[in-house]
Amino acid sequence: MADMLVRLFSLPPMDSLLEELDSEGIILRRAHPSEAGIIVPWVSANFHEKWAAECRGALEHRPVTCFIASALLPVPEPDSDPYNLPPEKLIGFACYDITAKGMFGPEGVLLEYRGLGVGKALLLACMHAMANDGYAYAVISWAGPTEFYEKTVGATMIENSEPGIFRGPLVAE
């Protein structure tokens, strides 16, 4: 798959999308490094081991370059303890600055939560974070589905970008 280019200086706003997700009990936030033991195995189990390795790298960056989406679950027994917060079910993730500086990906959302705007919100959160980090452009590596990226952030194909920065598998013999 080819790479795509995104102009970070002309991104759509995301406030209304975040409000809509929040009203559905879905929270989007930057991941905490302490959550690596939950996030990395989850990515491996639900998507791909290579994506899990990249996610681990994003959780080791400072600031963390991984955003997650979670669905709030009910608190079993509400009480006056301010730390008795509702648990959050991990439903999606997106990373940037992993394969190379200025590159977006990987990103994944659980099948049952697709179509709700979660993937769009994760993409926009990463793109806005990259813009805030001083990038003018971002590269979406091995972009697919391209129509989603074109529609959401105005991404355009980068000619002759296959296989791009990626190499064959590294083996130890």
HELIX and SHEET records of a PDB file:
HELIX    1   1 LEU A    8  SER A   10  5                                   3    
HELIX    2   2 ASP A   15  SER A   23  1                                   9    
HELIX    3   3 PRO A   33  GLU A   35  5                                   3    
HELIX    4   4 ALA A   36  ASN A   46  1                                  11    
HELIX    5   5 GLU A   49  GLU A   60  1                                  12    
HELIX    6   6 LEU A  111  TYR A  113  5                                   3    
HELIX    7   7 VAL A  118  ASN A  132  1                                  15    
HELIX    8   8 THR A  146  VAL A  153  1                                   8    
SHEET    1   A 7 ILE A  26  ARG A  30  0                                        
SHEET    2   A 7 CYS A  66  LEU A  72 -1                                        
SHEET    3   A 7 GLU A  88  TYR A  96 -1                                        
SHEET    4   A 7 MET A 103  VAL A 109 -1                                        
SHEET    5   A 7 TYR A 137  ILE A 140  1                                        
SHEET    6   A 7 MET A   4  ARG A   7 -1                                        
SHEET    7   A 7 THR A 156  MET A 157 -1                                        
END                                                                             
